[in-house]
Amino acid sequence: MYISSNGRENYVKEVACKKEIYSFFNAIYTAGEFQTSRKEDLVGLLLNGKN
């Protein structure tokens, strides 16, 4: 299971840690890491194997 977010990387990962759900996910991807402005673009990149 994965998280794909258009939020800031540090914020998204910190929330997952504080809510104690980080370990449930294989990976957490954020738009900033991949220089995309929309979550849809990020998901498209991930589905096309750009991770």
DSSP file (Angstrom, degrees, kcal/mol; ACC not computed):
  #  RESIDUE AA STRUCTURE BP1 BP2  ACC     N-H-->O    O-->H-N    N-H-->O    O-->H-N    TCO  KAPPA ALPHA  PHI   PSI    X-CA   Y-CA   Z-CA
    1    1 A M              0   0    0      0, 0.0    25,-3.2     0, 0.0    26,-0.8   0.000 360.0 360.0 360.0 145.5    0.0    0.0    0.0
    2    2 A Y  E     -a   27   0A   0     23,-0.2     2,-0.4    24,-0.2    26,-0.2  -0.885 360.0-136.1-131.8 158.5    1.3    3.5   -0.8
    3    3 A I  E     -a   28   0A   0     24,-1.8    26,-3.2    -2,-0.3     2,-0.4  -0.972  17.3-174.2-112.6 133.8    0.6    7.1   -0.1
    4    4 A S  E     +a   29   0A   0     -2,-0.4     2,-0.3    24,-0.2    26,-0.2  -0.986  17.5 167.8-126.5 119.0    0.6    9.6   -2.9
    5    5 A S  E     -a   30   0A   0     24,-2.3    26,-2.1    -2,-0.4    -2,-0.0  -0.951  44.0-148.9-136.4 149.4    0.2   13.2   -1.8
    6    6 A N  S    S+     0   0    0     -2,-0.3    24,-0.1    24,-0.2     3,-0.1   0.305  74.2 105.4 -94.3   7.7    0.6   16.7   -3.2
    7    7 A G  S    S-     0   0    0      1,-0.1    25,-0.5     2,-0.1    24,-0.3  -0.287  88.7 -75.1 -77.6 169.3    1.6   17.9    0.3
    8    8 A R     >  -     0   0    0      1,-0.1     4,-2.7    23,-0.1     5,-0.2  -0.428  42.2-124.7 -66.9 140.6    5.1   18.7    1.4
    9    9 A E  H  > S+     0   0    0      1,-0.2     4,-2.4     2,-0.2     5,-0.3   0.917 107.4  46.6 -54.5 -52.8    7.3   15.7    1.8
   10   10 A N  H  > S+     0   0    0      1,-0.2     4,-2.2     2,-0.2    -1,-0.2   0.900 114.3  48.4 -59.9 -41.6    8.4   16.4    5.4
   11   11 A Y  H  > S+     0   0    0      2,-0.2     4,-2.5     1,-0.2     5,-0.2   0.943 112.1  47.6 -64.3 -49.1    4.8   17.2    6.5
   12   12 A V  H  X S+     0   0    0     -4,-2.7     4,-2.1     1,-0.2    -2,-0.2   0.924 115.7  44.2 -61.0 -46.1    3.2   14.1    5.0
   13   13 A K  H  X S+     0   0    0     -4,-2.4     4,-2.0    -5,-0.2    -1,-0.2   0.872 112.4  52.4 -68.9 -36.2    5.8   11.8    6.4
   14   14 A E  H  X S+     0   0    0     -4,-2.2     4,-2.9    -5,-0.3     5,-0.2   0.910 109.2  49.3 -65.8 -41.8    5.7   13.4    9.8
   15   15 A V  H  X S+     0   0    0     -4,-2.5     4,-2.4     1,-0.2    -2,-0.2   0.924 109.8  51.9 -62.7 -43.7    1.9   13.1   10.0
   16   16 A A  H  <>S+     0   0    0     -4,-2.1     5,-2.7    -5,-0.2     6,-1.4   0.890 112.8  45.9 -60.5 -38.7    2.2    9.4    9.1
   17   17 A C  H ><5S+     0   0    0     -4,-2.0     3,-1.4     3,-0.2    -2,-0.2   0.940 112.7  48.5 -68.1 -47.6    4.7    8.9   11.8
   18   18 A K  H 3<5S+     0   0    0     -4,-2.9    -2,-0.2     1,-0.3    -1,-0.2   0.832 112.6  48.3 -65.0 -31.7    2.8   10.8   14.5
   19   19 A K  T 3<5S-     0   0    0     -4,-2.4    -1,-0.3    -5,-0.2    -2,-0.2   0.437 111.8-125.5 -86.2   0.7   -0.4    8.9   13.6
   20   20 A E  T < 5S+     0   0    0     -3,-1.4    -3,-0.2    -5,-0.2    -2,-0.1   0.850  81.7 109.9  59.6  39.1    1.6    5.7   13.8
   21   21 A I    > < +     0   0    0     -5,-2.7     3,-1.8    -6,-0.2     4,-0.4   0.436  40.8  97.4-117.3  -4.7    0.6    4.6   10.3
   22   22 A Y  G >  S+     0   0    0     -6,-1.4     3,-1.6     1,-0.3    -5,-0.1   0.877  80.6  56.8 -53.8 -42.2    4.0    5.0    8.5
   23   23 A S  G 3  S+     0   0    0      1,-0.3    -1,-0.3    -7,-0.2    -2,-0.1   0.634  93.9  68.2 -69.6 -13.1    4.8    1.3    8.9
   24   24 A F  G <  S+     0   0    0     -3,-1.8     2,-0.3     2,-0.0    -1,-0.3   0.629  92.6  74.1 -77.9 -12.9    1.6    0.2    7.1
   25   25 A F    <   -     0   0    0     -3,-1.6   -23,-0.2    -4,-0.4     3,-0.1  -0.797  67.4-148.9-109.7 143.5    2.9    1.6    3.8
   26   26 A N  S    S-     0   0    0    -25,-3.2     2,-0.3    -2,-0.3   -24,-0.2   0.831  85.9 -11.0 -71.5 -34.2    5.5    0.3    1.4
   27   27 A A  E     -a    2   0A   0    -26,-0.8   -24,-1.8     2,-0.0     2,-0.5  -0.985  55.2-139.6-162.1 156.3    6.3    3.9    0.4
   28   28 A I  E     -a    3   0A   0     -2,-0.3     2,-0.4   -26,-0.2   -24,-0.2  -0.988  24.0-170.5-123.6 119.8    5.2    7.5    0.7
   29   29 A Y  E     -a    4   0A   0    -26,-3.2   -24,-2.3    -2,-0.5     2,-0.3  -0.887   1.4-168.1-112.3 140.0    5.5    9.6   -2.4
   30   30 A T  E >>  -a    5   0A   0     -2,-0.4     4,-0.9   -26,-0.2     3,-0.7  -0.939  31.3-121.8-127.1 153.0    5.0   13.4   -2.6
   31   31 A A  G >4>S+     0   0    0    -26,-2.1     5,-2.2    -2,-0.3     3,-0.6   0.849 110.1  60.4 -59.4 -36.5    4.6   15.7   -5.6
   32   32 A G  G >45S+     0   0    0    -25,-0.5     3,-0.8     1,-0.2    -1,-0.2   0.853  98.0  57.7 -62.2 -35.6    7.6   17.8   -4.5
   33   33 A E  G <45S+     0   0    0     -3,-0.7    -1,-0.2     1,-0.2    -2,-0.2   0.834 117.1  34.0 -62.1 -32.1    9.9   14.8   -4.7
   34   34 A F  G <<5S-     0   0    0     -4,-0.9    -1,-0.2    -3,-0.6    -2,-0.2   0.234 110.1-117.5-110.5  11.2    9.0   14.3   -8.4
   35   35 A Q  T < 5 +     0   0    0     -3,-0.8     2,-0.4    -4,-0.4    -3,-0.2   0.879  65.9 140.8  52.3  45.5    8.5   18.0   -9.3
   36   36 A T      < -     0   0    0     -5,-2.2    -1,-0.2    -6,-0.1    -2,-0.1  -0.888  45.5-154.7-112.1 149.1    4.9   17.6  -10.1
   37   37 A S  S    S+     0   0    0     -2,-0.4     2,-0.4    -3,-0.1    -1,-0.1   0.651  77.6  51.5 -95.8 -16.9    2.3   20.2   -9.2
   38   38 A R  S  > S-     0   0    0      1,-0.1     4,-1.7    -7,-0.1     3,-0.4  -0.939  73.4-134.4-125.0 145.1   -0.7   17.9   -9.2
   39   39 A K  H  > S+     0   0    0     -2,-0.4     4,-2.7     1,-0.2     5,-0.2   0.861 107.4  61.1 -60.7 -36.0   -1.3   14.6   -7.4
   40   40 A E  H  > S+     0   0    0      1,-0.2     4,-2.1     2,-0.2    -1,-0.2   0.886 103.9  49.1 -59.3 -39.7   -2.7   13.1  -10.7
   41   41 A D  H  > S+     0   0    0     -3,-0.4     4,-2.2     2,-0.2    -1,-0.2   0.892 110.2  51.4 -66.8 -39.5    0.6   13.8  -12.4
   42   42 A L  H  X S+     0   0    0     -4,-1.7     4,-2.4     2,-0.2    -2,-0.2   0.935 110.3  47.8 -62.2 -47.4    2.5   12.1   -9.5
   43   43 A V  H  X S+     0   0    0     -4,-2.7     4,-2.7     1,-0.2     5,-0.2   0.902 109.9  53.9 -61.8 -40.7    0.3    9.0   -9.7
   44   44 A G  H  X S+     0   0    0     -4,-2.1     4,-1.5    -5,-0.2    -1,-0.2   0.914 109.0  48.2 -59.6 -43.8    0.8    8.9  -13.5
   45   45 A L  H  <>S+     0   0    0     -4,-2.2     5,-2.5     1,-0.2     6,-0.2   0.922 112.8  48.2 -61.4 -44.0    4.5    8.9  -13.1
   46   46 A L  H ><5S+     0   0    0     -4,-2.4     3,-1.5     1,-0.2     5,-0.3   0.899 110.3  50.9 -65.4 -40.5    4.4    6.2  -10.4
   47   47 A L  H 3<5S+     0   0    0     -4,-2.7    -1,-0.2     1,-0.3    -2,-0.2   0.804 107.8  54.1 -67.2 -28.2    2.1    4.0  -12.5
   48   48 A N  T 3<5S-     0   0    0     -4,-1.5    -1,-0.3    -5,-0.2    -2,-0.2   0.301 122.7-105.8 -89.2   9.3    4.5    4.4  -15.5
   49   49 A G  T < 5S+     0   0    0     -3,-1.5    -3,-0.2    -5,-0.1    -2,-0.1   0.768  76.2 136.3  78.6  27.7    7.4    3.1  -13.4
   50   50 A K      <       0   0    0     -5,-2.5    -4,-0.2     1,-0.2    -3,-0.1   0.235 360.0 360.0 -90.5  14.3    9.2    6.5  -12.8
   51   51 A N              0   0    0     -5,-0.3    -1,-0.2    -6,-0.2    -5,-0.1   0.447 360.0 360.0 -91.1 360.0    9.8    5.7   -9.1
